Amino acid sequence: MPHDIPAAAVNAAVLELWGEIIGEQGSASDTHVLDPDAGWAPSLASVDAATASRPIALGATSIAGQTAHATRALEYLEALLDGHEPQVDWPASFLPAEVDDDAWACRRERLFTVAERVAARLCGHPEWPHEQLLRILSHLVHLAYHLGAVRQMMRVARG
């Protein structure tokens, strides 16, 4: 038998996971899906442009490409929350895979700027239609998946 969950509880849970996955809330000792300090922000902070641009295998994407894709996915979610469904060339969302220092700094900043805008949209919603909640949760899973890919690439890149 389904039970209604208050929107405030849903918002709090989504934002807690969001903060953990994005990782801008600092160190968390009580994590749910990641090790402490393993979100996007602390992970990317230790990656320079050369490492971010280096694919770990022939034909594979790079950390820079994964970051571009995650940003595009967040922009897509933002559009969905605004009631739009933009057309996206998902394979191209991993490009450019190579960045210099300035482009890498801009790419990271863009990821966190979009994440902050989306998080602000998630705060205080009086209710979530089923379809929107599914989209939000699926994007959380998607962000965590690509973060895992980035963290594995970091391990390979560092030997």
KOLKELO-283189 format. One record per residue: x, y, z of N, C-alpha, C, CB in turn; residue in three letters. Coordinates in steps of 0.1 Angstrom, whole numbers, plus 5000, padded with zeros to 4 digits. Glycine has a CB too. Example, Ala and Ser with C-alpha at 12.3 -4.5 7.8 and 13.67 -1.06 7.14 Angstrom:
residues 2
513249435078512349555078513249675078511349555090ALA/512849785071513749895071512950005079514149945057SER/
This chain:
residues 159
500849885000500050005000500950125000499050005012MET/500850214990501650334989501350435000501550404976PRO/502350495005502250605015502850735010502950565029HIS/502150845013502650965008503851005017501551075009ASP/504851055011506051105018506051255017507351045012ILE/506151325028506051475027507151525017506251535041PRO/506851625009507751685000509051735007507151794992ALA/508951785019510151835026511051725028509651905039ALA/510551605032511451485034512151445021510651375040ALA/511351445010511951404997513051504993510851404986VAL/512751634995513651744991514951725000513051884994ASN/514851705013515951695021516851575017515551675036ALA/516251465014516951345010517651364997516051225009ALA/516951424987517551444974518751544976516551504964VAL/518551644983519651744985520851694992519151874992LEU/520551605002521651545009522551455000521151455021GLU/521851374992522551294982523251384971521651194975LEU/522551484967523151574957524451634962522151694954TRP/524351684975525551744981526751644982525251794995GLY/526451524985527451414986528051384973526851294992GLU/527251374962527751344949528451454943526551294940ILE/527951574944528651694938529851724947527651814938ILE/529651704960530851714969531251854973531951654963GLY/530351954971530752094975530452124990529952184966GLU/529852024997529552055011530652015020528251975015GLN/531851995015532951955024532951815028532952045036GLY/533751775037533851645042532551595049535051625051SER/532151485046530951425053531351295059529751415043ALA/531251275072531551155078530451055077531951175093SER/529251095075528051005074527651015059526951055084ASP/528250935051527950935037527050815034529250935028THR/526350825022525450725019525850635007524050785016HIS/526450704997526850634985528350644982526050684973VAL/529050734988530450754985531350754997530650884977LEU/532650734995533550755006533550905009534950705003ASP/533950945022534051095024534951155014534551115039PRO/534651275010535551355001535751294988536851385008ASP/534751214983534851154970533951204960534651004972ALA/533251314962532351374952533051444941531451474959GLY/532351494932532951564920533951674924531851624911TRP/533551764933534451874937535751824942533751964947ALA/535851744953537151704958537951614948537051634971PRO/537251544940537851454930538551534919536851354924SER/537851634914538351714903539451814907537251784895LEU/539351844920540351944925541751894924540051974940ALA/541951764924543351714924543751674910543451594933SER/542951704899543351664886543751794878542051604879VAL/544951784872545351894863544851874849546951904864ASP/545051974841544551974827545151864819544752104820ALA/546451834820547051734813546451594816548651734815ALA/546351564829545751444833544251434829545751424849THR/543551544830542151544826541951514811541451684829ALA/542951554803542851534788543351404783543751644782SER/543951324792544551194787543551084788545851164796ARG/543151024777542250904778543050784783541650864764PRO/542450694790543150584796543250464787542450544809ILE/542550474776542650364766542250414752541650244770ALA/542750344742542450384729540950394726543150294719LEU/540450504722539050524719538250564731538550404713GLY/538850574743538150604755538050754756538750544767ALA/537150794764537050944767538050974778535550974772THR/538051104781538951154792538151204804539851264786SER/538851234814538251294826537551434821539251324837ILE/538251504813537651634808536351604800538651704799ALA/536351494792535151454785534051414794535451344775GLY/534351334804533351294814532751414821533951194824GLN/533651514824533151634831532251714822534351714836THR/532551724809531751794800530351724799532451794786ALA/530351594798529151514797528251534809529451364795HIS/528851524821528151544834527451684834529051524846ALA/528251784829527651924829526551924819528752024825THR/526651864808525551874798524351794803526051804784ARG/524551684810523451614816522651704827523851484823ALA/523451784834522851874844522051984837523851924854LEU/522652034826521952134819520652084813522852194807GLU/520651954809519451884804518451874815519851744798TYR/518851834827517951824838517351964841518651764850LEU/518152064841517652194843516552234833518852304843GLU/516752204821515752234810514552154813516352204796ALA/514652024817513451944820512652004831513951804823LEU/513352054841512652114853511952244849513652144864LEU/512452304838511752424833510652394823512852514826ASP/510452264821509352214811509852204797508252314812GLY/511152204794511652194781512352054780512552304777HIS/512352004768513051884765513951904753512151754763GLU/515151954755516051994744516651864737517252084749PRO/516951884725517651774718519051784721517351794702GLN/519651674724521051664728521851564720521251644743VAL/522951594715523851504708524751444719524651574697ASP/524251334725524951284737526351234734524151164743TRP/526651164723528051134720528951264720528151064707PRO/528451374714529251494713529351564727528551594703ALA/528551524736528551594750529851554757527351554758SER/530651454752531851424758533051504753532151274756PHE/532751594744533751674737533751814742533551664722LEU/534951884741536251834737536851754748537151954733PRO/537551654745538151564754539551614759538351424748ALA/540051714752541351774756541151924760542351764745GLU/541851964771541652094776543052144780540652104788VAL/543152284780544352344786543952384800544852464777ASP/544952454807544652494821543452574822545852564826ASP/543352684813542152774814540852704811542352894805ASP/540852624801539652554797539252454808539852474783ALA/540152384814539852294825539252364837541152214829TRP/539852474840539252554851537852594848540152684854ALA/537652644836536252684832535352564832536352744818CYS/535752454827534852334827534452294841535652214820ARG/535352294850535052254864534052354869536252244873ARG/534352484867533452594872532052584867534052734869GLU/531952554854530652534847529852424854530852514832ARG/530552314856529852194862529252234876530852074864LEU/530052304884529552344897528552454897530752374906PHE/528652544887527652654886526352594882528152754875THR/526252504872525052434868524452354880525252354856VAL/525352274887524952194898524252284909526052114904ALA/524852404911524252494921522952544917525252604924GLU/522752574904521452624899520452514901521552674885ARG/520752394897519852284898519452254913520352154891VAL/520452254921520152234936519252344941521552234944ALA/519452464937518552574941517052544936518952704936ALA/516952484925515652454919514952334928515752414905ARG/515852254933515352134941514852174955516352034942LEU/515352294960514952334973513552384974515852444978CYS/512852344984511552404987510352374977511652544988GLY/510552274969509352234960508252184969509752134949HIS/507052234968505952184976505552044973504752274974PRO/505751994960505551864957506251834944503951834955GLU/506551704942507151654929506251564922508551594932TRP/505851604910505151504901506051384899504751574888PRO/505451274898506151144897507251144887505151024894HIS/506951194875507851194864509051284867507151244851GLU/508851394873509951484876510851424887509451624881GLN/510251364897511051294907511951184901510151244918LEU/511351104892512151004886513251064878511250924876LEU/513051174871514151234863515251284873513551354855ARG/514851344884515851394893516651274899515151474905ILE/515951174903516751054909517550984898515750954915LEU/517050974886517950914876519151004873517050894863SER/519051134874520251214872521251204883519751364870HIS/520751184895521651154906522451034904520851144920LEU/521750924900522350794897523350814885521350694893VAL/522950894875523850914863525050994867523050994853HIS/524951094876526151164880527051084888525651284889LEU/526450994897527350904905528050804896526450824915ALA/527350754886527950664876529250724869526950614865TYR/529050844864530150914857531250954867529651034849HIS/530850994879531851014889532750894892531251064902LEU/532050774892532850654894533750634883531850534895GLY/533350664870534250644859535450744860533450674846ALA/535150864864536250964866537250914877535751094870VAL/536750864888537650814898538450694894536850784911ARG/537950614886538750494881539750544871537750394874GLN/539350644863540350704853541550774861539650804844MET/541150834872542250904880543250794885541550974892MET/542750684890543550574895544550524884542750464900ARG/543950504872544750454861545850564857543950424849VAL/545350684856546250794852547450814862545550924851ALA/547250784874548250804884549150684886547650844898ARG/548750574879549550454880549250374892550950474879GLY/
